[in-house]
Amino acid sequence: MAHDVRVVTEAELRAVVALDLETVDVIEAAFAALASGRVVMPPILSMELAEANGEVDVKTAYIPGFDGFAIKVSPGFFDNPLLGLPSLNGLMILFSAKTGLVETVFLDNGYLTDIRTAAAGAVAARHLARSEIETAGVIGTGVQARLQMKAAHLVRPFSRLLVHGRDAAKARACAEELAAELGIEADAVDAETCVRESQLVVTTTPARDPVVHADWLHPGLHITAMGSDQAGKNEIAPEALAAADLYVCDRVSQCEVSGELEAAHAAGLLMDRTPPELGEIVAGTHPGRTDATQVTICDLTGTGAQDTAIASHVSTRLSGAGTLVRA
């Protein structure tokens, strides 16, 4: 029997949902749900297309109590900027959790992934960073680097920003843009300075060799690693993970195969303990930062629960947006 499917474009989505504290709270609730043990979330389906310098991830999760569940397809083709195209795009599909029928197709070009990923960084900062942050740093200069700093500023307002990128011109441009938007001081610096002089650092690169080293860690530092979401990626030196007072995963099973924990295990480190998950910190079943001098690291590979949460949230705000298609 035919039914109506709503098709929503990126422009329509941008009109109804943004990176704000409400979005951060939605993603925070998704992490808390993960800690309940009741979420159904299969392993990430991941495919690397080395010849095209590309990769594709497929993520999904069912959260009990939600009317729907999302399946997200997220391609990343990193030579696209040479063609005048964005590196990341994709779409989400929201299904009914009662009938399995398609309810909404979000042709978001990766927008929902961008803001839910940035919101996850804010959740990590809210629960693991010091309460007072003067200087924040970001390693990376792309869309996610910018969004991560905007998200961090929502929950831990800072007055100074340090930006590091392989391309110095892009780092300066990123710093200037964020300085103007956030009303702060911002500078482009080398990676070591970025880490040593910041209390909160976010890494947003596709690096396969560490961009943060253990001897750069200092009391009171929090690092959120966002870039390692495929086997072989590695932004944080394994020795830094071992040296941290608290190392937290979004999902341990994912971090073991596609996050920073993969590299740590390959180096023979952290083999004797299972890290806590961010949802446990959010839910209060595991302590987060307990001392302003602690060094904390959060490893975020991205979860299907975040996708279902953001898609469900957007669905409630669509009103008349989108086009109904008879399916």
C-alpha positions as CSV (number, residue, x, y, z in Angstrom):
1,M,0.0,0.0,0.0
2,A,1.4,3.4,-1.0
3,H,2.3,5.9,1.6
4,D,3.7,9.4,1.8
5,V,7.4,10.0,2.3
6,R,8.7,13.5,3.2
7,V,11.8,14.6,1.3
8,V,13.7,17.4,2.9
9,T,16.6,19.4,1.4
10,E,19.7,20.8,3.1
11,A,18.3,24.4,2.8
12,E,15.1,23.4,4.5
13,L,17.0,21.6,7.3
14,R,19.2,24.6,7.9
15,A,16.0,26.7,8.4
16,V,14.8,24.5,11.3
17,V,17.9,23.1,13.1
18,A,21.2,24.7,14.0
19,L,24.2,24.0,16.2
20,D,22.9,25.4,19.5
21,L,22.5,24.3,23.1
22,E,19.2,22.5,22.2
23,T,21.0,20.3,19.7
24,V,23.8,19.6,22.2
25,D,21.2,18.5,24.7
26,V,19.6,16.2,22.1
27,I,23.0,14.5,21.5
28,E,23.8,14.3,25.2
29,A,20.5,12.4,25.7
30,A,21.6,10.0,23.0
31,F,24.8,9.2,24.9
32,A,22.9,8.7,28.1
33,A,20.6,6.3,26.3
34,L,23.7,4.3,25.1
35,A,24.7,3.8,28.7
36,S,21.4,2.1,29.5
37,G,22.4,-0.9,27.5
38,R,19.0,-1.0,25.7
39,V,20.0,0.7,22.5
40,V,20.3,-1.6,19.4
41,M,23.4,-0.3,17.5
42,P,25.2,-2.6,15.1
43,P,28.8,-2.1,14.1
44,I,29.6,0.6,11.6
45,L,29.6,-0.6,8.0
46,S,32.7,1.1,6.6
47,M,34.2,1.0,3.1
48,E,37.5,2.5,2.0
49,L,37.9,3.6,-1.7
50,A,41.7,4.1,-1.7
51,E,41.9,4.8,-5.4
52,A,39.6,7.7,-5.0
53,N,41.0,8.8,-1.7
54,G,37.5,8.2,-0.3
55,E,35.5,6.3,2.3
56,V,31.9,5.6,3.1
57,D,30.4,4.9,6.5
58,V,26.9,3.6,7.2
59,K,25.5,4.0,10.8
60,T,22.2,3.3,12.5
61,A,20.7,2.6,15.9
62,Y,17.3,2.0,17.5
63,I,16.7,3.9,20.7
64,P,13.8,2.4,22.8
65,G,11.0,4.9,23.2
66,F,11.8,6.7,19.9
67,D,9.1,6.6,17.2
68,G,11.7,6.2,14.4
69,F,15.3,5.1,13.7
70,A,17.7,6.5,11.2
71,I,20.1,5.0,8.8
72,K,22.9,7.4,7.7
73,V,25.1,7.1,4.7
74,S,28.2,9.3,5.0
75,P,30.7,9.5,2.1
76,G,34.0,11.3,2.5
77,F,36.0,12.0,-0.7
78,F,39.0,14.0,0.2
79,D,40.2,15.1,-3.2
80,N,36.8,16.8,-3.9
81,P,38.0,20.3,-2.9
82,L,40.3,20.1,-6.0
83,L,37.1,19.8,-8.0
84,G,35.4,22.6,-6.2
85,L,33.2,20.1,-4.2
86,P,32.9,19.5,-0.5
87,S,34.8,16.5,1.0
88,L,31.8,15.3,2.9
89,N,28.2,14.7,1.9
90,G,25.5,12.1,2.4
91,L,21.9,11.6,3.5
92,M,19.8,10.2,6.3
93,I,16.6,8.1,6.1
94,L,14.2,8.0,9.0
95,F,12.1,4.9,9.3
96,S,9.1,4.1,11.5
97,A,10.1,2.0,14.5
98,K,6.6,0.5,14.4
99,T,6.2,-0.5,10.7
100,G,9.7,-0.1,9.2
101,L,8.2,2.2,6.5
102,V,10.3,5.1,5.3
103,E,9.0,8.3,6.8
104,T,11.5,11.0,5.8
105,V,14.5,11.3,3.6
106,F,16.9,14.0,4.6
107,L,19.0,15.1,1.6
108,D,21.3,17.0,3.9
109,N,24.6,16.7,2.1
110,G,26.1,15.8,5.5
111,Y,24.7,18.9,7.3
112,L,23.0,16.8,10.1
113,T,26.2,14.7,10.5
114,D,28.2,17.9,10.8
115,I,26.1,19.4,13.6
116,R,25.5,16.2,15.5
117,T,29.3,15.6,15.4
118,A,30.0,19.0,16.7
119,A,27.4,18.7,19.3
120,A,29.1,15.4,20.5
121,G,32.3,17.4,20.9
122,A,30.4,19.9,23.1
123,V,29.0,17.0,25.2
124,A,32.6,15.7,25.8
125,A,33.8,19.2,26.7
126,R,30.8,19.8,29.0
127,H,31.6,16.6,31.0
128,L,35.4,16.3,30.8
129,A,36.9,19.7,30.3
130,R,37.7,22.1,33.2
131,S,34.8,24.4,34.1
132,E,36.9,27.4,33.2
133,I,38.7,27.6,29.8
134,E,40.8,30.5,28.8
135,T,42.4,29.1,25.7
136,A,41.1,26.4,23.3
137,G,42.9,24.9,20.4
138,V,41.9,23.0,17.3
139,I,44.1,20.9,15.0
140,G,42.5,20.9,11.6
141,T,41.0,23.7,9.4
142,G,38.0,22.3,7.7
143,V,34.2,22.6,8.3
144,Q,34.3,20.3,11.4
145,A,37.2,22.3,12.9
146,R,35.1,25.4,12.8
147,L,32.0,23.7,14.1
148,Q,33.8,22.0,16.9
149,M,35.1,25.4,18.2
150,K,31.7,27.0,17.9
151,A,30.2,24.0,19.8
152,A,32.9,24.1,22.5
153,H,32.3,27.8,22.9
154,L,28.6,27.1,23.7
155,V,29.5,25.0,26.8
156,R,33.0,26.3,27.7
157,P,33.2,29.9,26.6
158,F,36.9,30.8,25.9
159,S,38.6,34.1,25.1
160,R,41.5,32.8,23.0
161,L,41.8,30.3,20.2
162,L,44.8,28.6,18.7
163,V,44.5,26.9,15.2
164,H,47.0,24.5,13.6
165,G,46.8,23.2,10.1
166,R,49.2,21.7,7.6
167,D,48.4,24.6,5.3
168,A,49.4,27.8,7.2
169,A,47.1,30.0,5.0
170,K,44.1,27.8,5.7
171,A,44.9,27.9,9.4
172,R,45.1,31.7,9.4
173,A,41.8,31.9,7.5
174,C,40.1,29.6,10.0
175,A,41.5,31.6,12.9
176,E,40.3,34.9,11.4
177,E,36.8,33.5,10.7
178,L,36.3,32.1,14.2
179,A,37.7,35.3,15.8
180,A,35.2,37.4,14.0
181,E,32.3,35.0,14.6
182,L,33.0,34.3,18.3
183,G,34.4,37.7,19.2
184,I,37.6,36.3,20.5
185,E,41.4,36.5,19.9
186,A,42.6,33.8,17.5
187,D,46.0,32.9,16.1
188,A,47.5,30.2,13.8
189,V,50.3,28.3,15.5
190,D,52.3,25.1,15.3
191,A,50.7,21.9,16.7
192,E,52.9,21.7,19.8
193,T,52.1,25.3,20.8
194,C,48.4,24.6,20.1
195,V,48.4,21.8,22.7
196,R,50.8,23.2,25.3
197,E,49.0,26.5,25.6
198,S,45.4,25.3,25.5
199,Q,43.2,23.8,28.2
200,L,40.8,22.3,25.6
201,V,41.9,20.9,22.3
202,V,39.9,19.2,19.5
203,T,41.6,17.2,16.7
204,T,39.7,17.0,13.4
205,T,42.1,15.5,10.9
206,P,42.1,12.3,8.8
207,A,45.7,11.7,10.1
208,R,47.3,8.2,10.1
209,D,50.3,9.4,12.1
210,P,49.8,11.2,15.5
211,V,49.4,14.9,15.5
212,V,49.4,15.1,19.3
213,H,52.3,13.7,21.3
214,A,52.5,12.5,24.9
215,D,55.2,15.0,26.1
216,W,52.9,17.9,25.1
217,L,50.3,16.9,27.7
218,H,50.0,19.2,30.7
219,P,47.9,19.4,33.9
220,G,44.3,20.5,33.3
221,L,44.3,19.6,29.6
222,H,41.3,18.0,27.8
223,I,41.5,16.6,24.3
224,T,38.7,15.4,22.1
225,A,39.8,13.4,19.2
226,M,37.3,13.5,16.3
227,G,39.2,12.4,13.2
228,S,39.9,8.7,13.8
229,D,36.8,7.0,12.5
230,Q,38.3,4.4,10.1
231,A,40.8,1.6,10.6
232,G,44.3,2.9,10.5
233,K,43.6,6.5,11.4
234,N,45.5,7.9,14.4
235,E,45.6,11.4,15.7
236,I,46.8,10.9,19.3
237,A,50.0,9.1,20.2
238,P,49.2,5.9,22.0
239,E,51.6,6.9,24.8
240,A,49.4,10.0,25.3
241,L,46.3,7.8,25.8
242,A,48.2,5.7,28.4
243,A,49.5,8.8,30.2
244,A,46.0,10.4,30.5
245,D,44.3,10.3,33.9
246,L,41.0,9.5,32.2
247,Y,40.5,8.1,28.6
248,V,36.9,7.9,27.5
249,C,35.4,6.3,24.3
250,D,32.0,7.0,22.7
251,R,31.7,3.3,22.1
252,V,34.6,1.0,23.1
253,S,33.8,-1.6,20.4
254,Q,34.1,1.1,17.7
255,C,37.2,2.7,19.1
256,E,39.0,-0.7,19.2
257,V,38.7,-1.0,15.5
258,S,38.5,2.5,14.1
259,G,39.5,5.0,16.9
260,E,42.5,5.9,18.9
261,L,42.2,2.7,20.9
262,E,43.1,0.7,17.8
263,A,46.5,2.3,17.7
264,A,47.0,2.0,21.4
265,H,46.3,-1.7,21.4
266,A,48.6,-2.2,18.4
267,A,51.3,-0.6,20.5
268,G,50.6,-2.9,23.4
269,L,49.1,-0.2,25.6
270,L,45.8,-0.1,27.5
271,M,45.4,-3.8,27.1
272,D,44.6,-4.4,30.7
273,R,41.6,-2.1,31.1
274,T,38.3,-1.2,29.4
275,P,37.8,2.5,29.1
276,P,34.6,4.1,30.2
277,E,32.1,5.3,27.6
278,L,31.0,8.9,27.3
279,G,27.4,7.8,28.0
280,E,28.4,6.4,31.4
281,I,29.9,9.8,32.2
282,V,26.8,11.6,31.1
283,A,24.5,9.2,33.0
284,G,26.6,9.5,36.1
285,T,27.5,5.8,36.4
286,H,31.2,6.5,35.9
287,P,33.0,9.6,37.2
288,G,34.2,12.2,34.7
289,R,36.8,14.8,35.6
290,T,37.2,14.9,39.3
291,D,40.2,17.4,39.5
292,A,41.1,20.5,37.6
293,T,44.6,19.2,37.1
294,Q,43.6,15.9,35.5
295,V,44.5,15.2,31.8
296,T,41.4,13.8,30.0
297,I,41.0,12.5,26.5
298,C,37.8,11.6,24.7
299,D,37.8,9.4,21.6
300,L,34.7,10.0,19.4
301,T,34.2,7.8,16.4
302,G,30.5,8.8,15.8
303,T,27.6,6.6,16.7
304,G,24.3,5.6,15.0
305,A,22.5,6.7,18.2
306,Q,23.6,10.3,17.4
307,D,22.1,10.0,13.9
308,T,18.8,8.6,15.2
309,A,18.7,11.3,17.8
310,I,19.3,14.2,15.4
311,A,17.0,12.8,12.7
312,S,14.2,12.3,15.2
313,H,14.7,15.8,16.7
314,V,14.6,17.4,13.3
315,S,11.4,15.4,12.3
316,T,9.5,17.1,15.2
317,R,10.5,20.5,13.9
318,L,9.7,20.2,10.2
319,S,6.1,21.4,10.3
320,G,5.3,22.0,6.6
321,A,8.9,21.8,5.3
322,G,9.8,19.3,2.7
323,T,8.0,17.7,-0.2
324,L,5.7,14.7,0.1
325,V,6.3,11.9,-2.4
326,R,4.0,9.0,-2.8
327,A,6.0,5.8,-2.3
